[in-house]
Amino acid sequence: MPICERSLVTTVRTVQLRLDRGQCDNDAVKSTLIAAAPMTAVLVWLTAIMVDPGPYTPKSVLLIGLGWLLLSTVSTVGLLLVGGRWALYTLLVTLSTTFGVATLVPLNGWTVVGLSTSSAALILLLSPRQERLVRKLPSASGPPPRSVVVTIGAIGLPLALGLIPANPNSWVLVMAACGPISAFFYSRTIPGGLASMRFGLMTAALLASAFMPLPHSLTVLVICASITVIAWSPDVAVAFRPLIEKGRTYAIPPELAPKEILDGAGIDERGRPV
């Protein structure tokens, strides 16, 4: 091949690689904007109910804001990093709660902006573009679906309690904090995390429900009972304690090692470098 023709081919390939890299960077930016749209909507709505909470008390606003921020943050990270379908569904449910709040709070400038951002985020998440964010097949090393359900259910407990248009007392706040704490212990496989899902949340719900308002009491019992039932699934236990434990390494004489291992290590059957 002549030198001028070879240079032309090299130039064309270089330009093509740069265009492909630019396209990848452009897709990454668009994916990030799509995933960040629900978080923007949540922040706008949090500001709206802080300005004019309507039927919600300051404690309810605190619970709603905590639930929105936790769910949207966890789901956005899950959508960007692992492309989890559970993250997409969680974001859709979180956005749907903003429309529910819109029916209760007074209509003003902030709520109009909130409705606009929620609608835009919902359109982006349901658009074909989001298919690039979500995995087509489940990850081989990913957590089982039921373990994700109990974790998201526990994280969303503050939001479920805060959305009730009634004045929550201190017991409601304590119970709302138990959900994310249990989810953290379970997701980080901290000792006691599985027990908190199977026993802790339900026990705390039974004790606290006697001192909470009736709507909050019923909500806590239903959610914690559902988490407890699902937490007894073998998949939930396997996600916390894998069946394959980390093994130990033992030193063996070189003459007992397979030849391919000795060749890979670069030593002979007597342990001397080859």
C-alpha positions in Angstrom: 0.0 0.0 0.0 1.4 3.4 -0.9 2.5 5.7 1.9 -0.1 8.4 0.9 -2.9 5.8 0.8 -1.8 4.4 4.2 -1.8 7.9 5.7 -5.3 8.5 4.4 -6.6 5.3 5.9 -5.0 6.1 9.2 -6.6 9.6 9.2 -10.0 8.2 8.4 -9.8 5.6 11.3 -8.6 8.3 13.7 -11.6 10.6 12.8 -14.0 7.6 13.1 -12.6 6.8 16.6 -13.0 10.4 17.7 -16.6 10.5 16.4 -17.4 7.3 18.2 -15.9 8.6 21.4 -17.8 11.8 21.0 -21.0 9.9 20.5 -20.4 7.8 23.6 -19.7 11.0 25.6 -22.9 12.6 24.2 -24.9 9.5 25.2 -23.4 9.5 28.7 -24.4 13.1 29.1 -28.0 12.5 27.9 -28.3 9.4 30.2 -27.1 11.4 33.2 -29.6 14.2 32.5 -32.5 11.6 32.2 -31.5 10.0 35.5 -31.1 13.4 37.2 -34.5 14.7 36.1 -36.5 12.9 38.9 -34.1 14.3 41.5 -34.7 17.8 40.2 -38.4 17.3 40.4 -38.2 16.0 44.0 -36.1 19.1 45.0 -38.6 21.4 43.4 -41.6 19.7 45.2 -39.7 19.7 48.5 -39.3 23.5 48.2 -43.0 23.8 47.2 -44.3 22.0 50.3 -41.9 23.9 52.5 -43.2 27.2 51.2 -46.9 26.2 51.5 -47.4 22.8 53.1 -51.2 22.9 52.9 -52.6 20.0 55.1 -49.1 18.8 56.0 -47.4 19.6 59.3 -43.7 20.4 59.6 -43.1 16.8 60.8 -44.9 15.4 57.7 -42.8 17.7 55.5 -39.7 16.3 57.1 -40.7 12.7 56.5 -41.8 13.4 52.9 -38.5 15.2 52.1 -36.4 12.4 53.7 -38.3 9.7 51.8 -38.1 11.6 48.5 -34.4 12.3 48.8 -33.5 8.7 49.9 -35.5 7.0 47.2 -34.5 9.3 44.4 -30.8 9.2 45.4 -30.6 5.4 45.7 -32.6 4.9 42.5 -30.6 7.4 40.5 -27.3 5.8 41.5 -28.8 2.4 40.7 -29.9 3.5 37.3 -26.6 5.1 36.3 -24.2 2.5 37.7 -26.0 -0.8 37.3 -28.9 0.0 35.0 -31.3 -1.8 37.4 -34.9 -2.0 36.3 -35.8 -1.8 40.0 -34.3 1.7 40.0 -36.5 2.8 37.1 -39.6 1.4 38.7 -38.7 3.1 42.0 -38.2 6.5 40.3 -41.6 6.1 38.6 -43.3 5.4 41.9 -41.5 8.3 43.6 -42.6 10.7 40.8 -46.2 9.4 41.1 -46.3 10.5 44.8 -45.4 14.1 43.7 -48.7 14.2 41.6 -50.5 12.9 44.7 -49.1 15.7 46.8 -50.2 18.2 44.1 -53.8 17.3 44.7 -53.5 18.3 48.4 -51.4 21.4 48.5 -52.5 24.8 47.2 -51.8 25.7 43.7 -49.1 28.4 43.4 -46.0 29.1 41.4 -43.9 26.4 43.0 -46.5 23.7 42.5 -46.8 24.7 38.8 -43.0 24.4 38.4 -43.2 21.1 40.3 -45.9 19.7 38.0 -43.8 20.7 35.0 -40.6 19.1 36.2 -42.4 15.9 37.4 -44.1 15.6 34.0 -40.8 16.2 32.1 -39.0 13.6 34.3 -41.8 11.1 33.7 -41.7 11.6 30.0 -37.9 11.1 29.9 -38.1 8.0 32.0 -40.8 6.5 29.8 -39.1 7.6 26.5 -37.2 5.1 24.3 -34.0 6.9 25.3 -34.1 5.4 28.8 -33.8 1.9 27.3 -30.0 2.6 27.1 -29.9 3.1 30.9 -31.7 -0.2 31.8 -30.1 -3.6 31.5 -31.8 -5.9 29.1 -31.0 -9.0 31.2 -30.6 -9.2 35.0 -27.0 -9.1 36.2 -25.5 -12.5 37.1 -24.0 -11.1 40.2 -26.9 -8.8 41.1 -29.1 -9.1 44.2 -32.3 -11.2 44.0 -35.5 -9.2 43.3 -37.0 -9.9 46.7 -34.0 -8.6 48.5 -34.3 -5.4 46.5 -38.0 -5.2 47.4 -37.5 -5.4 51.1 -34.7 -2.8 51.0 -36.6 -0.3 48.9 -39.7 -0.9 51.1 -37.8 -0.1 54.2 -36.2 3.0 52.7 -39.6 4.2 51.6 -41.2 3.9 55.0 -40.6 7.6 55.9 -42.3 8.7 52.6 -45.3 6.4 53.2 -45.8 7.8 56.7 -45.2 11.4 55.6 -47.8 11.4 52.8 -50.6 10.8 55.3 -52.3 14.2 55.8 -52.4 13.8 59.6 -50.2 15.2 62.4 -47.5 12.6 63.2 -46.2 12.3 66.7 -42.8 11.4 68.0 -43.5 7.6 67.7 -44.1 8.1 64.0 -40.7 9.8 63.6 -39.0 7.0 65.5 -40.7 4.3 63.4 -39.9 6.2 60.2 -36.2 6.2 61.1 -36.2 2.4 61.7 -36.9 1.7 58.1 -33.8 3.3 56.5 -31.6 2.1 59.4 -32.7 -1.5 58.8 -32.2 -1.1 55.1 -28.7 0.2 55.7 -27.8 -2.7 58.0 -29.2 -5.2 55.6 -27.7 -3.7 52.4 -24.3 -3.4 54.0 -24.5 -7.0 55.4 -23.8 -5.6 58.9 -24.5 -8.2 61.6 -28.1 -8.1 62.6 -29.2 -6.7 59.2 -31.2 -9.8 58.2 -32.7 -10.1 61.7 -33.8 -6.5 61.5 -35.8 -7.3 58.4 -37.3 -10.5 59.7 -37.9 -9.5 63.3 -36.8 -6.0 64.1 -39.2 -3.9 62.0 -42.3 -5.9 62.8 -41.5 -5.9 66.5 -40.9 -2.1 66.5 -44.1 -1.7 64.5 -46.2 -3.7 67.0 -44.8 -1.7 69.9 -45.0 1.8 68.3 -48.4 1.3 66.6 -50.2 1.4 70.0 -49.0 5.0 70.5 -49.4 6.4 66.9 -52.4 7.9 65.2 -54.6 5.3 63.6 -53.7 6.1 59.9 -50.0 5.9 60.7 -50.4 2.8 62.8 -52.2 0.9 60.0 -49.7 2.0 57.4 -46.8 0.9 59.5 -48.3 -2.5 60.3 -49.1 -3.2 56.6 -45.7 -2.2 55.3 -43.7 -3.9 58.0 -45.8 -7.1 57.8 -45.2 -7.2 54.0 -41.4 -6.7 54.5 -41.3 -9.4 57.2 -43.1 -12.0 55.0 -40.9 -11.3 52.0 -37.7 -11.3 54.2 -38.3 -14.9 55.1 -37.7 -15.8 51.4 -34.4 -17.8 50.9 -33.4 -15.3 48.3 -33.3 -12.5 50.9 -31.1 -14.7 53.2 -28.7 -15.6 50.3 -28.3 -12.0 49.4 -27.2 -11.3 53.0 -25.2 -14.5 53.5 -23.9 -16.0 50.2 -23.9 -19.7 49.9 -20.3 -19.7 48.8 -18.1 -18.4 51.5 -14.6 -17.1 51.1 -12.1 -19.9 51.3 -8.7 -20.1 52.8 -5.4 -20.6 51.0 -2.9 -23.3 52.1 0.7 -23.8 51.1 1.4 -27.1 49.4 4.7 -28.6 48.2 5.6 -27.7 44.6 5.7 -31.3 43.5 2.0 -31.7 44.4 0.9 -28.7 42.3 -0.5 -29.3 38.8 2.0 -28.6 36.0 0.0 -25.8 34.5 0.0 -23.9 37.8 3.8 -24.4 38.0 4.2 -23.1 34.5 2.0 -20.1 35.2 4.1 -19.3 38.3 7.4 -19.8 36.4 8.8 -22.4 38.7 9.7 -26.1 38.4 8.6 -29.0 40.5 11.2 -28.2 43.1 10.0 -24.6 43.5 13.0 -23.1 41.6 12.5 -20.3 39.0 12.6 -21.7 35.5 
